[in-house]
Amino acid sequence: MKKIRYNSTRGNEKNVESSYAIVKGLANDGGLFVPDQIPTLNKTFEELKDLSYQEIACYVLGEFLTDFTEEEIKHCVYSAYDHKFDNSDIAPIVKKNDYYYLELFHGSTIAFKDMALSILPYLMTTAAKKQGITNEIAILTATSGDTGKAALAGFGDVEGTKIIVFYPKNGVSKIQERQMTTSEGKNTLVVGIDGNFDDAQNGVKAIFNDQEFNQKLNKVGVQLSSANSINIGRLLPQVVYYVYAYSRLVKEGEIQDGEQINVVVPTGNFGNILAAYYAKEMGLPMNKLICASNDNKVLYDFFETGTYDRRRDFVLTMSPSMDILISSNLERLIYTIAGEDASVVNELMDRLQTEGQYTITEDMKAKLDAFYPAFATEAMTQEAIKDEFEDINYMLDPHTAVAKVAFDKYINETKDTRKTVIVSTASPYKFTKSTLMALDNRYENIDDFELLHELNTVSRVDIPEAVKDIEKRPILHSTVCEKGGMADLVLDFLKN
Ligand SMILES: *Cc1c(COP(=O)(O)O)cnc(C)c1O
C-alpha cells in the first residue's frame, strides 16, 4: 500500500507521518498539514455496501493513516463509534421527498463535531505513543459553540491529556453554553471570552505560534495540540461519512454504483465540506459540493468572485457554528488549487493577515468547479424550518435549514435531477429557541430550557440524553476573560 506523508501548506514542514501531524495540530510554520496525495477508493460499492460504519471507517482511515497499524486503527474506531451514539447506524441517512438528510447529530453532544471528536482522543493518544512523546498533551480549542462541548466530551478525563476551550461569551446558544459550563472532567477548563469566534480562534492561533510560550510549557512537561478542524486528525474521520452515505444509498437501491450524487454542506470553518472534497478526490462519485453559508457569506463571495474578503461586519445569526469570517480550512483548498505551491499560500495568507483580503488567479478559480456556493438570510432560514416542518413534519436545526435553502436554490437554478444528500449537522434540540421561533413567535419569552419540553411536544422526537435536565446540572466553569488574557489563563491551568 502507498505510504501517505503530510506536508505543511506553508512549506516548512514536509514529509511527516500522520501521527506526527495529528499530535502537532498546526505545523511550526503556522500552516496546516495536508496529505501528499489523496488515496483512491479501490473497492466497489458492491463490496462496501454491506459494511458497518465502523468497517468503512477502518477502511477509509487506513488509506490515509498509513503509519498506523490495522490494530491501532481498529482500536480507535471501535472505541469512538460505540453506544455513545444513540443510533446504531452512527450516521443514519433519512429519505425525505426526493432528497436525503444525512444525520450527523447522533453522538454524545448532538452536533456533527462528535463524528470526529469522538475518535480524535484515541487517534491523538495512539499517535503520541507512536511518536514516543511523554509530555502531557494539552488540547487548546476555540469554539463557535459545538466543537467545544464535543472536545470536552471526547477528551474529558482522558489519561495524559488536558483540554482548554475558549468560546465567545455572547456568541453561542444558551444550551450550547450550558453544555460546556457543566462539563465534568478534572482535566477540563472552559472560558468565555469578550469577543467573537474569530477573536477566540486568533487568540488560540497566536498561542500556538508563540515559540517562547511553548518552551515555557515544555519545561513543565506539556505540549499543545489542537482539536479544531485545522488538525488533520479531525478532518479525515469526516471523509468517512460521505463514503458511508454513498454506500447506504447503493444498499437501499436509491442509486447505482457509480451514479453521481450532490451533497449540500452547511459551512463555517470549511472543514466538513473539505472532507467531502477529499472524498470526491478519492473517487467517490460526486457532482456538486454545495457550500451553504449564512449571512456571514464570505465563502459565497469568494466562490463567486475569487476574492476572499474578511473586511466586513461579523453578524450574529441563528446558526452560530457558521458565524465565521476566517474559514481556516480554506487554506488547504488554496494549497491544492495553487498546485501545492506553498509560496502562493504564504503570500495569500500574509495578505489576508495584513490587508484582510486576497484574490486568487483565474487558473486557480477554474479549479473550483466542484463547488456551488449559496447562502441563506435569517428570514430564509426561518422559513425553511417552518416549511419543512409543515410539509414533512421534520424539524431542522438552523444550520441544516441554511443547507436546505441552498439546496432549493441549486435545484431551482440548475434543474439537476441527480440524487442529493443534505448534511444535517445538529439536532434542533441544541437550538430550541431559534427553531421554535421559526414556527411561532409565542415562544419568544420562554426560557431556552423550558423550550426543550415544548420542542418535544411539537416535534414528538424524544429529548436526547445530551440535553435532558441540563438546566439542573451544576455549573462548574464560570471564567470570563478579555481577548488579551488568554495566554495567562492557559499557562496558569497547565502549570499545575
Ligand atoms: C461546526 C458546525 C458547522 C460548520 O462546519 P465547518 O466544518 O466548520 O464548516 C455547521 N453546523 C454545525 C451544527 C456545526 O457545529
Boltz pocket constraint, residues with backbone or C-beta under 6 A from the ligand:
constraints:
  - pocket:
      binder: B
      contacts: [[A, 111], [A, 112], [A, 113], [A, 146], [A, 147], [A, 229], [A, 266], [A, 267], [A, 268], [A, 269], [A, 270], [A, 271], [A, 272], [A, 273], [A, 321], [A, 322], [A, 399], [A, 425], [A, 426]]
      max_distance: 6.0
